[in-house]
C-alpha cells in the first residue's frame, strides 16, 4: 500500500479536528460522569473527590419515603402522558397522511410548536388558564400539561413513520383479498408497532424529566422526581441527589437504547 | 391471443375536477392475451389500471371481466392481481409469507398456503428464498416475489404498472423474458402498463397506445411499428421520418399528393387535419436511385452501430427544411455509408404512409 505524504497544513487541520472532537466529548460526558462517580460517595455531604466510597446513597434512597413517593408520583403522571400523547400523535399523523382535511399541512406545524415556545412561557400561559379551570395542583392538570409537551415528539415519530409507509402496501393487500380494515390492521398498524413503542417511551421520558411545569402548576402538592431534586439542591447539597440523578440517567439511557434497537431491528 | 373476450372496457370516462384523465375508452382484451397500455406520462394509462384494480371507480362506462361487471366492486372482490413498480412487498413478512398473504383470505389452511406459496416461488425461480425478508433481496428478485404474490391468488387478470421501471437495463431485459415465459406457461390475461416503447414491442401480443386519456392506436407490435396509424404513434416509436406533404387531389380511395417537388398518387383516402407522410427508416434505400419513389441527396452526418443495423443520420443537401433523415440498413448491405459522404436516398412510393398529423 502506498502512503500519501501529508502536507503540514493538512496535518495541522487533522490535529485541530481531533482536539475539537475530544473537547466536545469531554464537555458532553464529563458532568454525567461526575454525577455517577459522586453517587458512590460514602460521605454524608457532597465533596469531590469523596474521601470514601460505597452504596451509602443508594441505601439511603431505598429507605427514604420522600424519594420513593417522588418516583411513584413521577410514574403515575408519566404513564397516562405516554398513552395520551401516543394516541394524539397517531390521530394527528393519520389526519396529516390519510385524510383530505383542509389545512392538514398547518397541523403538522402547529403540532410541534410546543417544541419552539419556551417551556417557561408555556407554563405562565397554562397557569392563567388552569387557575380559572381549577386545574392547579391537580392530577388531571399535571397530565394535560405534560401531554402538551410530549405530543410534538409523538407527532414527529408518527409523521415520519407514516411518510415512509407506501400507500401501495394497503392497496396491494386489498387486491389480494383483504378488506380495507384487514389491510389496515395486518399491514399498516403492524408496521407502526415500533412507532407506538418509541412514542410511548419518549413521551414517558418527557414527563418523567420535566422540572419546569411541575413548579408552576404543581402547587407544591406534586413532588415528582425532578421537583424533588430541584428542592433538594435549593436547600443544601445532599449527595443522595447524585444517586437519584444516576438512576434517572440509567433509566433514560436504557429506554432510549431499547427503542432504538427495536426500531433498527424492524426497519424495512 | 385467444378469441374469447376476457376483459372489456365500455365507454370508460374518469375526470379529476375539470380534467378528463380517461375519456370514451373502449377496448376488448382476449382471454389469456398480453396487452400493453403504452403512452407518455399523463396519458391515462395508470388511471385505467387503477379503475381495473378497484382503487378508482369510473365516472362513466363499465368494465366486464369474464362476463361479470366489476366497475364498482371493491378490490378484494375482483380477483385481479397487481404488481407495482416499486414492488410494494410487505417489509415485515418473509418472502414466503408475502406470497401466501392473499391465500389466507381464500380460506386455505396453513399447510396448503405454504405449499402453494412454495410452488409460486418455484414458478418465478426463487426456490429457497422463502425464509428471507424482502430487504435481503435484489430489486429483480423483489419484483419476482411481487409477481409470485399476485399470481398466487390465481387472478383472472394480472395488472403490472411499469414493473421494470426501477431496474437497470440488463435486469430489465432478463425480466422481460421472464414475464413472457410466465405468460406462456399460464393462461392468465396480462395487462402491462409502460411508457417504454421498446418494452411494449418486445412483450406484447397487442399494444394499445394512449394519448390524453384516449385510445389512439391498437394493434400487434409489428404492424404498429411498421405501419403507424398516425403521426403521434410514429413519433412515439421515435423511428419514423415525417415528411410534409401537400394534397393536390383528395379522394376516398386514392389521394394525389406533392412531396419534395414530386407529384404522385397514394393508394389511400385523404386523412383529416394536416396530412403528413411517414417514411420508415428501414424502408429508405441508400445508393439506389428509384424511379417510382421519392429521391433525396443527403450528407451522412452520423452513423451509429446498433448490432444488426447501422443507423445513419443524413442531412438533405436540398430541401434542407426537412431536417435530418434517419435511415437504418442491415450491417454489410450496400446501404452502409461513411460519415461525410453524400449519398442518394430513395424510398418507394408504396412504402410511404399518408396519415393525419393531429
HADDOCK unambig.tbl for C-alpha pairs under 7 A between the chains (distance, minus, plus):
assign (segid A and resid 168 and name CA) (segid B and resid 88 and name CA) 5.93 0.50 0.50
assign (segid A and resid 169 and name CA) (segid B and resid 88 and name CA) 5.31 0.50 0.50
assign (segid A and resid 169 and name CA) (segid B and resid 89 and name CA) 6.93 0.50 0.50
assign (segid A and resid 169 and name CA) (segid B and resid 90 and name CA) 6.63 0.50 0.50
assign (segid A and resid 172 and name CA) (segid B and resid 82 and name CA) 6.49 0.50 0.50
assign (segid A and resid 174 and name CA) (segid B and resid 75 and name CA) 5.63 0.50 0.50
assign (segid A and resid 174 and name CA) (segid B and resid 76 and name CA) 5.22 0.50 0.50
assign (segid A and resid 175 and name CA) (segid B and resid 53 and name CA) 6.83 0.50 0.50
assign (segid A and resid 175 and name CA) (segid B and resid 75 and name CA) 4.89 0.50 0.50
assign (segid A and resid 175 and name CA) (segid B and resid 76 and name CA) 5.06 0.50 0.50
assign (segid A and resid 175 and name CA) (segid B and resid 80 and name CA) 6.27 0.50 0.50
assign (segid A and resid 175 and name CA) (segid B and resid 81 and name CA) 6.23 0.50 0.50
assign (segid A and resid 175 and name CA) (segid B and resid 82 and name CA) 6.72 0.50 0.50
assign (segid A and resid 176 and name CA) (segid B and resid 76 and name CA) 6.24 0.50 0.50
assign (segid A and resid 176 and name CA) (segid B and resid 81 and name CA) 6.92 0.50 0.50
assign (segid A and resid 176 and name CA) (segid B and resid 102 and name CA) 4.47 0.50 0.50
assign (segid A and resid 176 and name CA) (segid B and resid 153 and name CA) 6.94 0.50 0.50
assign (segid A and resid 177 and name CA) (segid B and resid 76 and name CA) 4.00 0.50 0.50
assign (segid A and resid 177 and name CA) (segid B and resid 77 and name CA) 6.88 0.50 0.50
assign (segid A and resid 177 and name CA) (segid B and resid 102 and name CA) 5.83 0.50 0.50
assign (segid A and resid 177 and name CA) (segid B and resid 105 and name CA) 5.66 0.50 0.50
assign (segid A and resid 178 and name CA) (segid B and resid 76 and name CA) 5.82 0.50 0.50
assign (segid A and resid 178 and name CA) (segid B and resid 105 and name CA) 6.62 0.50 0.50
assign (segid A and resid 179 and name CA) (segid B and resid 76 and name CA) 6.36 0.50 0.50
assign (segid A and resid 191 and name CA) (segid B and resid 92 and name CA) 6.98 0.50 0.50
assign (segid A and resid 268 and name CA) (segid B and resid 91 and name CA) 5.08 0.50 0.50
assign (segid A and resid 268 and name CA) (segid B and resid 92 and name CA) 6.93 0.50 0.50
assign (segid A and resid 268 and name CA) (segid B and resid 135 and name CA) 6.34 0.50 0.50
